[in-house]
């Protein structure tokens, strides 16, 4: 199945603003994040701090994905 992902922050700098990730049936948000990590864009534990948004709401990392889903992956930001 194909998942369209919009990235922010350092992820967008490394991978581009949008990409399509191909995952197997029954894949979850955590599988998507692992696929992004496999591209070398994330550290091993970096997935824990990411927020994933679908349909305007933050979703859990165990949410099952469906073909054609559109997700935003948000990188935490700090400032002062």
PEZIMO-V617338 format. One record per pair of residues at least 24 apart in sequence whose C-alpha atoms are under 10 Angstrom apart, sorted by sequence separation. I is the first residue (numbers start at 1). J is the second residue. If there is no record, write none. Layout:
I&J + I&J
This chain:
1&25 + 15&39 + 50&74 + 51&75 + 1&26 + 11&36 + 14&39 + 15&40 + 49&74 + 50&75 + 51&76 + 1&27 + 14&40 + 15&41 + 47&73 + 49&75 + 50&76 + 5&32 + 14&41 + 49&76 + 13&41 + 14&42 + 33&61 + 47&75 + 3&32 + 12&41 + 32&61 + 46&75 + 11&41 + 29&59 + 30&60 + 31&61 + 10&41 + 11&42 + 29&60 + 30&61 + 31&62 + 10&42 + 28&60 + 29&61 + 30&62 + 31&63 + 28&61 + 29&62 + 30&63 + 31&64 + 32&65 + 28&62 + 29&63 + 30&64 + 31&65 + 27&62 + 28&63 + 29&64 + 30&65 + 27&63 + 28&64 + 29&65 + 26&63 + 27&64 + 28&65 + 26&64 + 27&65 + 28&66 + 25&64 + 26&65 + 27&66 + 25&65 + 26&66 + 27&67 + 33&73 + 24&65 + 25&66 + 26&67 + 23&65 + 24&66 + 25&67 + 29&71 + 23&66 + 24&67 + 23&67 + 7&52 + 22&67 + 6&52 + 5&52 + 6&53 + 5&53 + 20&68 + 5&54 + 20&70 + 18&71 + 18&72 + 17&72 + 12&73 + 3&65 + 11&73 + 12&74 + 2&65 + 3&66 + 4&67 + 11&74 + 12&75 + 1&65 + 2&66 + 3&67 + 4&68 + 5&69 + 6&70 + 7&71 + 8&72 + 9&73 + 10&74 + 11&75 + 1&66 + 2&67 + 3&68 + 4&69 + 5&70 + 6&71 + 7&72 + 8&73 + 9&74 + 10&75 + 1&67 + 2&68 + 3&69 + 4&70 + 5&71 + 6&72 + 7&73 + 8&74 + 9&75 + 10&76 + 1&68 + 2&69 + 3&70 + 4&71 + 5&72 + 6&73 + 7&74 + 8&75 + 9&76 + 10&77 + 1&69 + 2&70 + 3&71 + 4&72 + 5&73 + 6&74 + 7&75 + 8&76 + 9&77
